Amino acid sequence: MDGRGAWEATSVWRGKAGRLEQILTIPFPDSIGLFYSGFTEYLGFQPNSDEWKVMGLAPYGEPSVKLDAFIAPEAAPYRVNAKLLFGDGDGSFSAITSLLGPARAPESEIDDRHKNIAYAVQDACELAMLSVVRMAVERTHCRNLCLAGGVALNSKANGKIAASGIVDKVFVQPAASDDGVALGAALAPYLDDGGRLPNRAMRHAYWGQAFDDAAIERALRTYKLRYIRVDDPAARAAELLANGKILGWFQGRMEFGPRALGSRSILADPRDPEMSAKVNNAVKFREWWRPFAPSLKKEAARDYLEGVTDSPFMILTAQVRPEKRSVIPAVTHVDGSARPQTVEKEINPLYWRLIDEFEKRTGVPVIMNTSFNLRGEAIVHTPTDAVRTFYSSGMDALVIGSYLVEK
């Protein structure tokens, strides 16, 4: 499910014995992604970029706005009225403004009307995605679901699908948007001449570049920084986090896709109810309503979350158990949800041990995790990127390889 592929907006395939069979295609512009991006722009955000902001704003709204003129989300398949949504393509949103009022100017105040429209957009997206999944299950008699495409990055909708009972298992490719075309290009030749796709579980996305301690120390020396070498980066980081420090964490191979998964992350203490605001004001400089995510030991997921207990890619939302919401308020959204990353000792032993060391000090096997970047910038890639971002923000310390830099 995407804004647009070549000309398909949504397609359903059945995968079996290493082959793919096309079941259904819904052509552009009958597109959930187009619908969502249109309202993203109407709400004053950057289309095809800031859809996360609409998703994060939605829980602050109420079910008071009707979007039936623009989308029939529960039809089989859904239908989008692109002509009404975009008119003559002049960017005026004439039909939307006539029904819902003037578009929001970028960077202007958010009022209740905007919150309620965001709620309605997200609700319609969830219903449309559920409609497609329900139809796919009926046509294939298969209850194992894989999602890809930019719309599949809507973690809230993914969580609703996982909890719906329609499917037994859900897998979402972690670089589900256009980044994932690289995976398709690598896999496509397997299907040539009657070949078959390799079929193995994808349990991590640590496929980017790594930098050894020698490369890191060269960067630190280049900028004449004061640093120390630490014997146990995980324990030292956990100690700093338990003392309320905001950390840059730069370790191992970089993640593939849009989520920081414990290689290029900014970390903080989730127990502090003010920590979300502190990180926003000092580091991320982003909108107040956008939630931060928890990384937690997979074996503790059932104690903290309802439903989703296997979420290695931070791409499914789950409800935080009511009794735990006051324990980890900084990573619990206004509607009681969270977008968790379940961390496995076998997959990322250093990051798992950091969380384990934090638990030893606090009793809580959860940390706040957000991507290591400033607002509007890419996630840091090199040691130089990490140093520049660290000194351009209010982070307290940087744990980079085996080295600690403090301000």
C-alpha positions in Angstrom: 0.0 0.0 0.0 1.6 3.2 -1.2 0.9 6.6 -2.6 1.9 5.3 -6.0 4.2 2.5 -7.2 4.5 2.6 -11.0 0.8 3.2 -11.4 -0.6 0.8 -8.8 -1.7 2.3 -5.5 -2.4 -1.0 -3.7 -1.7 -4.6 -4.7 -2.3 -7.9 -3.1 -0.1 -10.9 -3.7 0.0 -14.5 -2.5 3.5 -15.8 -1.6 3.9 -19.6 -1.6 6.8 -21.9 -2.1 9.2 -19.1 -3.1 6.8 -17.7 -5.8 4.5 -14.6 -5.9 1.0 -14.7 -7.4 -0.7 -11.4 -8.1 -4.3 -11.4 -6.7 -5.5 -7.8 -7.1 -4.3 -4.3 -8.1 -6.0 -1.0 -7.3 -4.6 1.6 -9.7 -3.6 5.2 -8.9 -5.2 7.6 -8.1 -7.4 5.4 -6.0 -4.8 5.6 -3.3 -4.8 5.6 0.5 -1.4 7.3 0.4 -2.6 10.0 -1.9 -5.6 10.6 0.4 -3.4 10.8 3.5 -0.7 13.0 1.9 -3.4 15.4 0.6 -4.7 16.0 4.1 -1.1 16.1 5.4 -0.6 19.2 3.1 -4.0 20.6 4.0 -3.0 20.5 7.7 0.1 22.6 6.9 2.7 19.8 6.8 5.0 18.6 4.0 3.2 15.9 1.9 5.0 12.6 1.4 7.2 13.5 4.3 5.3 14.6 7.4 2.5 12.0 7.5 4.0 10.9 10.9 2.9 14.3 12.3 -0.8 13.7 11.3 -0.6 10.2 12.8 0.8 11.6 16.1 -1.7 14.5 16.2 -4.7 12.2 15.6 -5.1 10.9 19.2 -5.6 14.5 20.4 -8.8 14.8 18.3 -12.3 13.5 18.6 -14.6 11.7 16.1 -16.5 14.7 14.9 -15.4 15.2 11.2 -16.9 13.3 8.3 -14.6 12.5 5.3 -17.1 10.3 3.4 -17.0 12.7 0.4 -13.3 11.9 -0.1 -13.0 8.3 0.8 -15.1 5.2 1.2 -12.8 3.3 3.5 -14.9 0.2 4.2 -15.8 -0.5 0.6 -14.3 -3.7 -0.8 -12.0 -2.4 -2.0 -11.8 1.1 -0.6 -12.4 4.1 -3.0 -10.8 7.5 -3.0 -12.4 10.5 -4.7 -9.1 12.0 -6.0 -10.9 14.5 -8.3 -12.7 16.0 -5.3 -9.6 15.8 -3.1 -7.3 17.7 -5.5 -9.7 19.5 -7.9 -7.8 20.7 -10.9 -4.4 20.1 -9.2 -3.8 23.8 -8.5 -3.1 23.2 -4.9 -6.2 25.2 -3.7 -8.0 22.3 -1.8 -11.2 24.0 -2.9 -13.4 21.0 -2.1 -11.8 20.4 1.2 -12.0 24.1 2.3 -15.6 24.3 1.2 -16.5 21.3 3.5 -13.9 21.7 6.3 -12.8 25.3 6.3 -9.5 27.0 5.4 -6.2 25.0 5.2 -3.8 25.5 8.1 -0.8 27.7 7.3 2.5 25.9 7.9 4.0 26.5 11.4 0.8 28.1 12.6 -1.1 27.2 15.8 -2.8 23.8 16.0 -6.5 24.1 17.1 -9.2 21.6 17.9 -10.4 21.6 14.3 -7.0 20.5 13.1 -6.8 17.8 15.7 -10.3 16.5 14.8 -9.4 16.4 11.1 -6.2 14.5 11.9 -8.3 12.0 13.9 -10.7 11.5 11.0 -7.9 11.0 8.4 -6.1 8.4 10.6 -9.4 6.6 11.3 -10.2 6.5 7.6 -6.7 5.1 6.8 -7.1 2.4 9.4 -10.5 1.4 8.1 -9.3 1.3 4.5 -6.2 -0.8 5.4 -8.4 -3.2 7.4 -10.7 -3.5 4.4 -7.8 -4.5 2.1 -6.5 -7.0 4.6 -9.9 -8.5 5.1 -10.4 -8.8 1.4 -6.9 -10.3 1.0 -7.5 -13.0 3.6 -10.9 -13.9 2.0 -9.3 -14.3 -1.5 -6.2 -16.2 -0.5 -7.4 -18.1 2.6 -4.1 -17.1 4.2 -3.9 -15.4 7.5 -0.2 -14.5 7.5 0.2 -10.9 6.5 3.2 -9.0 5.1 2.9 -5.3 4.5 5.1 -3.0 2.4 4.8 0.4 0.8 4.8 3.9 2.4 1.3 3.4 3.9 2.7 0.4 5.7 4.8 2.7 7.9 1.6 3.8 9.6 2.4 2.1 12.8 -1.0 2.9 14.4 -2.9 1.2 11.6 -0.5 -1.7 11.7 -1.2 -2.2 15.4 -4.9 -2.1 14.8 -4.5 -4.8 12.1 -2.4 -7.0 14.4 -5.0 -6.7 17.2 -8.0 -7.2 14.9 -8.1 -11.0 14.9 -8.3 -10.9 11.1 -4.8 -12.3 10.7 -2.6 -14.6 12.8 0.8 -13.1 12.0 2.0 -9.7 10.8 5.3 -8.8 9.3 6.1 -5.2 8.1 9.3 -4.7 6.1 11.1 -2.0 8.2 12.1 0.1 5.2 8.6 -0.2 3.8 8.7 3.1 1.8 10.7 3.8 -1.3 14.0 2.7 0.5 12.7 -0.9 0.2 13.0 -0.8 -3.6 16.6 -1.7 -3.0 15.5 -5.0 -1.5 13.2 -5.7 -4.4 16.0 -5.0 -6.9 18.2 -7.5 -5.0 15.5 -10.2 -4.8 13.9 -9.8 -8.3 16.5 -11.9 -10.2 15.7 -14.9 -8.0 12.4 -15.1 -9.8 14.0 -15.2 -13.3 13.6 -18.4 -15.3 11.2 -19.9 -12.9 13.4 -19.4 -9.9 12.2 -19.0 -6.3 12.7 -16.4 -3.6 14.8 -17.2 -0.6 12.5 -17.4 2.4 14.1 -16.6 5.8 12.8 -14.6 8.7 14.1 -11.0 8.8 15.0 -10.3 12.4 17.2 -7.2 12.1 18.0 -4.3 9.9 21.6 -3.6 10.9 22.9 -3.6 7.3 24.6 -0.2 7.1 28.2 0.9 7.6 30.1 0.4 10.9 33.1 2.4 12.2 35.7 0.8 14.4 37.3 2.4 17.4 40.3 3.6 15.4 38.0 5.5 13.0 36.0 7.0 15.9 39.1 8.1 17.8 40.5 9.8 14.7 37.3 11.8 14.4 37.5 12.8 18.1 41.1 13.8 17.8 40.4 15.8 14.7 38.0 18.0 16.6 40.3 18.2 19.6 37.6 16.8 21.9 38.1 15.6 25.5 37.1 12.0 25.7 37.7 8.9 27.8 37.8 5.2 26.8 35.3 3.1 28.8 35.6 -0.6 29.5 31.8 -1.2 29.4 29.9 1.3 27.2 26.5 -0.3 28.0 26.9 -0.1 31.8 28.3 3.5 31.6 25.4 4.6 29.4 22.9 3.0 31.7 24.3 4.8 34.6 24.1 8.1 32.8 20.5 7.4 31.8 19.5 6.5 35.3 20.8 9.9 36.4 18.6 11.7 34.0 21.2 12.4 31.2 20.2 12.6 27.5 22.6 10.5 25.5 23.8 10.1 21.9 24.4 6.4 21.2 26.5 5.4 18.2 27.4 1.7 17.9 27.9 -0.9 15.3 26.3 -1.1 11.9 23.7 1.5 11.0 20.0 0.6 10.7 18.3 0.3 7.3 15.1 2.3 7.1 13.6 5.3 8.9 13.7 4.0 12.5 16.6 4.2 14.9 16.9 0.7 16.4 19.8 1.1 18.9 22.7 1.8 16.6 22.2 5.5 15.8 19.9 6.6 18.7 19.3 9.3 21.2 18.4 7.7 24.5 16.8 9.0 27.7 15.0 7.8 30.9 11.3 6.9 30.2 10.3 7.3 33.9 10.5 11.1 33.9 7.2 12.5 32.8 9.0 15.7 31.7 11.6 13.8 29.6 9.6 14.0 26.4 9.5 17.8 26.6 13.2 17.9 27.7 14.3 15.9 24.7 12.1 17.9 22.4 13.3 21.3 23.7 17.0 20.4 24.0 17.6 18.0 21.1 14.9 17.2 18.6 13.2 20.7 18.3 10.1 19.0 16.9 6.3 19.4 17.5 5.0 18.9 21.0 2.4 16.2 20.1 4.8 13.7 18.5 5.5 10.8 20.8 8.8 9.1 21.6 9.2 5.4 21.4 10.3 2.8 24.0 13.0 0.1 23.4 12.5 -2.7 25.9 13.8 -6.2 26.4 11.7 -8.6 24.4 11.2 -10.9 27.4 9.7 -8.0 29.4 7.3 -6.9 26.6 4.3 -8.9 27.9 4.6 -7.2 31.3 4.4 -3.7 29.7 2.3 -4.1 26.5 -1.1 -5.5 25.6 -1.1 -7.6 22.4 2.1 -6.8 20.5 5.1 -8.6 22.1 7.3 -9.1 19.0 8.1 -5.8 17.4 11.8 -5.6 16.4 11.4 -2.8 13.9 9.3 -0.2 15.9 6.6 -0.4 13.3 3.6 -1.6 15.3 1.8 0.3 18.0 0.5 -1.4 21.1 -1.4 -0.3 24.2 0.7 0.1 27.3 -0.8 -1.8 30.2 -2.7 0.7 32.4 -0.6 -0.1 35.5 2.6 0.6 33.6 1.6 4.0 32.0 2.8 5.9 35.1 6.0 3.9 35.2 7.1 4.9 31.6 5.1 8.1 31.0 7.7 9.6 28.6 7.1 6.9 26.0 3.3 6.5 26.5 1.2 8.5 24.1 -1.9 10.5 25.1 -4.2 7.5 24.1 -2.2 5.0 26.1 -0.3 3.6 23.1 3.4 3.2 22.4 5.4 2.3 19.3 7.7 -0.3 20.9 11.0 -1.9 19.8 11.4 -5.3 21.3 15.2 -5.9 21.7 16.6 -9.4 21.6 19.9 -10.4 23.3 20.8 -12.6 20.3 20.2 -9.9 17.8 21.7 -6.8 19.4 23.6 -8.0 22.5 25.2 -4.6 23.3 21.9 -2.6 23.1 20.1 -5.4 25.0 22.7 -5.2 27.8 22.4 -1.4 28.0 18.6 -1.9 28.7 19.4 -4.7 31.1 22.0 -2.6 33.0 19.3 0.2 33.2 16.9 -2.3 34.7 19.4 -3.3 37.3 19.7 0.3 38.4 16.0 1.3 38.1 13.9 -1.8 38.0 12.5 -0.8 34.6 13.7 -2.7 31.5 12.7 0.1 29.1 14.5 3.2 27.7 13.3 6.1 25.5 14.7 5.8 22.0 14.6 8.3 19.2 16.6 8.8 16.1 20.1 10.4 16.3 19.4 13.6 14.3 18.1 17.1 14.6 14.7 18.1 13.2 14.8 18.0 9.4 18.1 16.2 9.1 19.0 12.6 8.3 20.0 10.1 10.9 23.7 10.5 11.6 25.9 8.1 9.6 29.6 8.8 10.4 31.4 9.6 13.7 31.8 13.2 12.3 28.0 13.4 11.9 27.5 12.2 15.5 30.0 14.8 16.9 28.4 17.7 14.9 24.9 16.7 16.0 25.9 16.2 19.6 27.5 19.7 19.8 24.5 21.2 18.0 22.0 20.1 20.6 21.4 19.8 24.3 22.5 16.2 24.7 24.6 15.6 27.8 26.9 12.8 26.7 27.9 10.8 23.6 28.7 7.1 23.9 30.4 6.4 20.6 32.1 3.0 20.2 34.3 2.5 23.3 34.5 6.2 24.0 32.5 8.7 26.2 32.3 12.4 25.4 30.6 14.6 28.0 29.9 18.3 27.8 
